[in-house]
Amino acid sequence: MALAHYDRRKPKPLRCQQLDDCRLDNPEPLKAAVAQLGLNGASVSWVLSPKDYNLLLVEAPAVDEAEMADALRWRVKDMLSFDIEHAVLDFFELPEDAYRGRSRMLYVAVIQQSVSDRIESLVNGAGMALKALLIPELMLIRLKQLEGETLATAVLGLQSPHSLISMVSEGSLYLTRQVDSDVSLLSPDAVEIETRASGLVLDIQRSLDYYESQIGKPPCLRLLVCPQQPGETPLLGQLRYNLAVELVQLDLGEHIDSETPLTPLLQSQAMMAIAAALPEVES
C-alpha cells in the first residue's frame, strides 16, 4: 500500500511513501504515516486493487439518468459471483464514437459492500475520512494527462500480478483490459524474456487492432509505459522490437515537484496513489 498527499500551496506539493505491511487487517503503518505527515482529518481517495472489484462493459439501459444506477444493478447481477444486493456500483460512459453508432456502452464498476466497509473502517481508524473509491483504469488517464499529449495512445500500466492496457484519445477512454504480468516479468534481470513476454505483447497488439478495426479509429502509434522503468529493461526491449509504435515512458518526476525523490522504485509502488492525489484536470 502507498500513501500520497498533494498540497498545491507548497513549492513541492507532493509527498508520498510506501507503507510496507499495511493491509485492511493491519492499519498500524497507515496510522503512523498519517501522524507523521499531519494528515488527521484529511479526505481520502482510495484506489481499489484489481482483485477487489469487477469492471464490466455493458449496453446502457434505455432509462433516464436518474434511473440508470438501479437499471444497471439489474443488468449486471448475473455477471457477478456475489449478490448484487450487497454491492456498491458506479459507471462511466464511453465516447459517442466508440462503437460506430451502435448501442451506447458503459463501463460498470462493482465492489462488494463488505470490502467498501472494511476500507472505510481502515481510513476512519487512521484518523481520516473516505471521500471516494477509485479504479486504476481511470487513474491511468489522469497520469496520461500529465504529458499533455492528446494523440491516441495505448497506455500500459505495469504492475503485478495484473497490468492494465487502456486506449485513450483526447482524454477519453475507449477500451481497457487487464492482462497477466508476473512480477518477475517486470524485473530488470528478467530471463527468457522473448518467450515470457509474448503474451503481454500479443495482448497489446490485440488492443491496438481492436481500436482500429472494431472501434473504427485511426491507427494508434504511441505506447505510453508507466511507471518509469529502471533503465532499458528486457521487457521494454521486447515491446520496442515487436510493436510498431513509438514507446514513451512516463517519468512522474519530470511532471510533479515532490518532497520525496520519485525514483523508479517509488513510482512503481505509489503510481496509483499519486494519481489519486493529483488535482483533477478537465479533459
C-alpha positions as CSV (number, residue, x, y, z in Angstrom):
1,M,0.0,0.0,0.0
2,A,1.2,3.6,-0.7
3,L,0.1,7.0,0.7
4,A,0.3,10.2,-1.3
5,H,-0.7,13.7,-0.4
6,Y,-0.7,16.8,-2.7
7,D,-0.8,20.3,-1.3
8,R,-0.7,22.9,-4.1
9,R,0.2,25.7,-1.7
10,K,3.7,24.2,-1.2
11,P,6.7,24.7,-3.6
12,K,7.0,20.9,-3.7
13,P,3.3,19.9,-3.3
14,L,3.7,16.1,-3.4
15,R,4.6,13.8,-0.5
16,C,4.4,10.1,-0.8
17,Q,5.7,6.9,0.8
18,Q,5.3,3.1,0.6
19,L,3.6,1.6,3.6
20,D,5.1,-1.9,4.0
21,D,2.8,-4.5,5.6
22,C,-0.2,-2.2,5.6
23,R,-3.4,-4.1,4.9
24,L,-7.0,-3.9,5.7
25,D,-6.4,-6.1,8.7
26,N,-3.2,-4.3,9.7
27,P,-3.8,-0.5,9.9
28,E,-0.8,0.4,12.1
29,P,1.5,1.5,9.2
30,L,-1.2,3.8,7.9
31,K,-1.9,5.3,11.3
32,A,1.8,6.0,11.8
33,A,2.1,7.7,8.3
34,V,-0.9,9.9,9.0
35,A,0.5,11.1,12.2
36,Q,4.0,11.7,10.6
37,L,2.5,13.7,7.7
38,G,0.0,15.6,9.8
39,L,-3.0,14.3,7.8
40,N,-5.5,13.8,10.6
41,G,-9.0,14.8,9.3
42,A,-7.9,14.6,5.6
43,S,-10.3,13.4,2.9
44,V,-9.1,10.2,1.2
45,S,-9.5,9.0,-2.4
46,W,-8.8,5.2,-2.2
47,V,-7.6,3.4,-5.4
48,L,-9.0,-0.2,-5.4
49,S,-6.9,-3.2,-6.1
50,P,-8.0,-5.1,-9.2
51,K,-8.9,-8.1,-7.1
52,D,-11.4,-6.0,-5.1
53,Y,-13.8,-5.0,-7.9
54,N,-15.4,-6.1,-11.2
55,L,-15.3,-3.8,-14.3
56,L,-18.0,-4.8,-16.8
57,L,-18.7,-3.4,-20.3
58,V,-22.4,-3.4,-20.9
59,E,-25.0,-1.9,-23.1
60,A,-26.7,1.1,-21.5
61,P,-30.3,0.5,-20.4
62,A,-32.8,2.8,-22.1
63,V,-33.8,4.7,-19.0
64,D,-33.4,8.2,-17.7
65,E,-30.1,9.1,-16.0
66,A,-31.8,9.2,-12.6
67,E,-32.8,5.6,-13.0
68,M,-29.5,4.4,-14.6
69,A,-27.8,3.0,-11.4
70,D,-30.9,0.9,-10.5
71,A,-31.2,-0.4,-14.0
72,L,-27.5,-1.3,-14.2
73,R,-27.8,-3.3,-10.9
74,W,-30.4,-5.4,-12.6
75,R,-28.3,-5.7,-15.8
76,V,-25.1,-6.9,-14.2
77,K,-26.5,-9.0,-11.4
78,D,-25.9,-12.3,-13.3
79,M,-22.4,-11.3,-14.2
80,L,-21.2,-11.3,-10.6
81,S,-20.1,-14.0,-8.2
82,F,-21.7,-12.2,-5.3
83,D,-25.2,-10.9,-4.5
84,I,-25.9,-7.5,-6.2
85,E,-27.9,-6.6,-3.1
86,H,-24.6,-6.4,-1.2
87,A,-22.7,-4.4,-3.8
88,V,-21.7,-0.8,-4.4
89,L,-21.9,0.3,-8.1
90,D,-20.8,3.2,-10.2
91,F,-20.4,3.7,-14.0
92,F,-19.0,5.8,-16.7
93,E,-19.7,6.2,-20.4
94,L,-17.6,5.6,-23.4
95,P,-17.3,8.3,-26.0
96,E,-20.1,8.6,-28.6
97,D,-17.8,7.5,-31.4
98,A,-16.5,4.4,-29.6
99,Y,-18.8,1.9,-31.3
100,R,-19.6,3.3,-34.7
101,G,-23.1,4.4,-33.9
102,R,-24.1,1.1,-32.3
103,S,-25.6,0.8,-28.8
104,R,-24.5,3.2,-26.1
105,M,-22.0,1.4,-23.9
106,L,-21.0,1.9,-20.3
107,Y,-18.3,0.6,-18.0
108,V,-19.7,-0.5,-14.7
109,A,-17.5,-0.9,-11.6
110,V,-18.9,-3.1,-8.9
111,I,-17.4,-3.8,-5.4
112,Q,-18.8,-5.8,-2.5
113,Q,-20.3,-3.7,0.2
114,S,-18.2,-5.6,2.8
115,V,-15.0,-4.6,1.1
116,S,-16.1,-1.0,0.9
117,D,-16.9,-1.1,4.6
118,R,-13.5,-2.5,5.5
119,I,-11.7,0.2,3.5
120,E,-13.8,2.9,5.2
121,S,-13.1,1.4,8.6
122,L,-9.4,1.4,8.0
123,V,-9.4,5.0,6.8
124,N,-11.5,6.2,9.7
125,G,-9.4,4.3,12.2
126,A,-6.3,6.1,10.9
127,G,-8.0,9.5,11.6
128,M,-9.1,10.4,8.0
129,A,-12.4,10.3,6.1
130,L,-13.1,8.3,3.0
131,K,-14.2,10.6,0.1
132,A,-14.1,8.3,-2.9
133,L,-13.3,4.8,-4.2
134,L,-11.4,5.0,-7.5
135,I,-10.3,2.4,-10.0
136,P,-6.9,2.1,-11.6
137,E,-8.2,2.3,-15.2
138,L,-9.3,5.9,-14.6
139,M,-6.1,6.7,-12.7
140,L,-4.1,5.8,-15.8
141,I,-6.0,8.5,-17.7
142,R,-5.1,11.1,-15.0
143,L,-1.5,10.1,-15.3
144,K,-1.5,10.4,-19.0
145,Q,-2.9,13.9,-18.8
146,L,0.4,14.9,-17.2
147,E,2.3,14.7,-20.5
148,G,-0.2,17.0,-22.3
149,E,-0.4,14.8,-25.4
150,T,-3.8,14.4,-27.0
151,L,-2.9,11.9,-29.8
152,A,-4.4,8.4,-29.5
153,T,-2.2,6.4,-27.1
154,A,-2.1,2.9,-25.7
155,V,-1.4,3.4,-22.0
156,L,0.3,0.4,-20.3
157,G,0.2,0.5,-16.5
158,L,2.8,-2.1,-15.5
159,Q,2.2,-3.7,-12.2
160,S,1.9,-7.2,-10.7
161,P,0.1,-9.6,-10.9
162,H,-2.1,-7.7,-13.4
163,S,-1.2,-4.9,-15.7
164,L,-3.7,-2.6,-17.5
165,I,-3.9,-1.6,-21.2
166,S,-6.1,1.4,-21.9
167,M,-6.8,3.0,-25.3
168,V,-7.1,6.8,-24.8
169,S,-7.7,9.6,-27.2
170,E,-8.2,13.3,-26.4
171,G,-8.6,12.4,-22.7
172,S,-11.3,9.8,-23.3
173,L,-11.2,6.1,-22.5
174,Y,-12.2,3.9,-25.5
175,L,-11.1,0.5,-24.3
176,T,-9.4,-1.1,-21.2
177,R,-8.4,-4.6,-20.2
178,Q,-6.4,-6.4,-17.6
179,V,-3.5,-8.7,-18.6
180,D,-1.4,-11.0,-16.5
181,S,2.1,-9.7,-15.8
182,D,4.0,-11.8,-13.3
183,V,6.3,-9.7,-11.1
184,S,9.4,-11.5,-12.5
185,L,8.5,-10.3,-16.0
186,L,9.0,-6.7,-14.8
187,S,12.4,-7.4,-13.3
188,P,15.5,-5.6,-14.8
189,D,17.1,-9.1,-14.7
190,A,14.3,-11.0,-16.4
191,V,15.4,-14.0,-18.4
192,E,13.9,-15.9,-21.3
193,I,12.1,-12.7,-21.9
194,E,11.1,-13.3,-25.5
195,T,9.0,-16.3,-24.6
196,R,7.7,-15.0,-21.3
197,A,6.7,-11.5,-22.7
198,S,4.9,-12.9,-25.8
199,G,1.5,-13.0,-24.0
200,L,1.7,-9.3,-23.0
201,V,2.9,-8.2,-26.4
202,L,0.1,-10.1,-28.0
203,D,-2.5,-8.5,-25.7
204,I,-1.2,-5.1,-26.5
205,Q,-1.3,-5.8,-30.3
206,R,-4.8,-7.1,-30.0
207,S,-5.9,-3.9,-28.2
208,L,-4.3,-1.8,-30.9
209,D,-6.0,-3.9,-33.6
210,Y,-9.4,-3.7,-31.9
211,Y,-9.2,0.1,-31.5
212,E,-8.6,0.4,-35.3
213,S,-10.8,-2.3,-36.8
214,Q,-13.7,-2.6,-34.4
215,I,-14.0,0.9,-32.9
216,G,-13.1,2.4,-36.3
217,K,-10.4,4.9,-35.1
218,P,-7.2,5.8,-37.0
219,P,-4.2,3.6,-36.1
220,C,-2.7,4.2,-32.6
221,L,1.0,4.8,-33.0
222,R,2.0,5.5,-29.4
223,L,2.6,3.3,-26.3
224,L,3.0,5.1,-23.0
225,V,4.5,2.9,-20.4
226,C,4.1,3.9,-16.7
227,P,5.5,4.0,-14.3
228,Q,9.1,4.8,-15.4
229,Q,11.2,1.6,-15.6
230,P,14.7,1.3,-14.2
231,G,16.6,1.7,-17.4
232,E,16.1,-0.3,-20.7
233,T,14.7,-3.5,-19.1
234,P,14.3,-6.7,-21.1
235,L,10.6,-6.2,-21.2
236,L,10.9,-2.7,-22.7
237,G,13.3,-4.1,-25.3
238,Q,10.7,-6.7,-26.3
239,L,7.9,-4.1,-26.6
240,R,10.1,-1.9,-28.8
241,Y,11.1,-4.8,-31.0
242,N,7.7,-6.4,-31.5
243,L,5.3,-3.4,-31.7
244,A,5.2,-0.8,-34.5
245,V,4.6,2.1,-32.1
246,E,6.5,4.9,-30.5
247,L,7.3,3.8,-27.0
248,V,7.3,6.6,-24.4
249,Q,8.0,6.2,-20.7
250,L,6.1,8.4,-18.2
251,D,8.6,9.8,-15.6
252,L,6.4,11.3,-12.9
253,G,9.5,13.2,-11.6
254,E,9.5,15.3,-14.8
255,H,5.9,16.5,-14.2
256,I,5.5,16.7,-10.4
257,D,7.5,18.6,-7.8
258,S,7.9,16.2,-4.9
259,E,9.4,16.4,-1.5
260,T,10.1,12.7,-1.9
261,P,12.5,11.8,-4.7
262,L,10.4,9.9,-7.3
263,T,12.7,7.1,-8.0
264,P,11.6,4.3,-10.4
265,L,11.0,2.1,-7.4
266,L,8.8,4.6,-5.6
267,Q,6.9,5.3,-8.8
268,S,6.2,1.6,-9.2
269,Q,5.0,1.4,-5.6
270,A,3.0,4.6,-5.4
271,M,1.9,5.3,-9.0
272,M,-1.9,4.9,-8.4
273,A,-1.8,6.7,-5.0
274,I,0.0,9.7,-6.7
275,A,-2.6,9.7,-9.5
276,A,-5.4,9.8,-6.9
277,A,-3.8,12.7,-5.0
278,L,-3.3,14.9,-8.1
279,P,-5.8,17.7,-8.8
280,E,-8.3,16.6,-11.4
281,V,-7.7,18.0,-14.9
282,E,-10.6,18.8,-17.2
283,S,-10.2,17.0,-20.4
